[in-house]
């Protein structure tokens, strides 16, 4: 399976799939390994979002494709392919769902997960490709405490940057939304 | 007799039909083209009944937000999250208090000297120095004229927000490196009652909407005091002994920025933990703004790399030769990333 397709699945879970990659759904229904990826990524995504269902159905993709086969074909007009410049850079789309920092116990700040903290996230796209869901539960109290400290430092630095950025914004002449709204509403991880 | 009458009636019908047809034809021939010609002109030059253009409204809005005394409650929404906040603003001393009414009771109080951020969830208080406000009476119309190169302004119509009549102003970016805005501006006071930040494909990134607004003659000082004493909290005070350092304005170069962006300033000051000096460069197209922060890192202090996001603010951090470079701005990810990656040292 190509990395590109894995990225597309991840992007789809994050609702960041652009119109050009629409065919991934067709591919997904055809390929068994892609279906596996979909199931795995959804699970990771749900764990990250703390949206675990009480019981899990691992064969959802199979059942969907069975249902689709039984459905009449509908010819829907395709949306014109507009280039989406805002599509996350390669690797980031994956990182959003299958975040490396989940293993490290860090909470990522992308909106697709928990838009709570304001910390900067470190990740390597390659590493994220090989995560098995079982690794998510690994924990080491000492390492976690150490990471918390490092993250607190990073967060403090970014908060300071944001205040200084806001102060420049206030003097920019143009004044729209109160810039400190973000400082007040973004809660840190505990 | 009867026949005569019928004949006359028929004749009258024929004559009437003939003239009706003529009239319709002349409408199509003369009136319609003129109407069609005028129609696009009126929508392009859309103005409010008071004759205000979108640009003037934006200008007046910036003044109103600063020069009025008010106490209001608004909703802030981004992604799937929603918060309610209270904003109290005293124009004469330029004091402002922002309190979160949902979740943790965070507060930001800003006055002429400092910005105090109280984080009850972290048991922390952060105090930073505030920048004195500059007069904006002269600078704004000029910068708005330049904005037309990169944004399309229009007035979309009228709407009601917080029980007040508003005009809706739309600002659309002309390339992918900036965001679009939509403002609901109070017809009476020109106060900004609702604002939306959208990406170029029209996806709503964050929005603010007042549900209640009181414009007041004066604001008693008690309303501007924090509700939390901050006793027992960790204080990070960076407001007092900040001697601004002399920035070496030729030290760093930013090789790439979107069209219309210019460097507004370059400052240098110690970081919040007072250990290292940080370079702060500000770039703006008059509407969107990007800050580039550069500081020398010590080992183990937690280098950052990659993106983060705070509603409409994107940040991108990278490290190069022991320096931490971070771009922060209300612009798409691509813009902060490209700008941070284009930073070069001139030493």
Interface residues (C-beta under 8 A of the other chain):
Chain A: X82 X84 X85 X86 X88 X89 X92 X95 X109 X110 X111 X115 X118 X119 X120 X121 X122 X123 X150 X151 X153 X154 X156 X157 X158 X159 X160 X161 X162 X163 X164 X165 X166 X167 X168 X169 X170 X171 X172 X173 X174 X175 X176 X177 X178 X180 X181 X182 X183 X184 X185 X186 X187 X188 X190
Chain B: X58 X61 X62 X65 X66 X76 X78 X79 X81 X83 X85 X87 X96 X98 X99 X100 X103 X104 X106 X107 X108 X110 X115 X117 X119 X121 X122 X126 X128 X130 X131 X133 X134 X136 X139 X140 X143 X176 X181 X183 X192 X195 X197 X199 X200 X201 X206 X208 X236 X238 X264 X265 X269 X271 X272 X273 X280 X282 X284 X286 X287 X289 X291 X293 X300 X301 X302 X303 X304 X305 X306 X307 X308 X309 X310 X311 X312 X313 X315 X317 X326 X328 X329 X332 X333 X334 X337
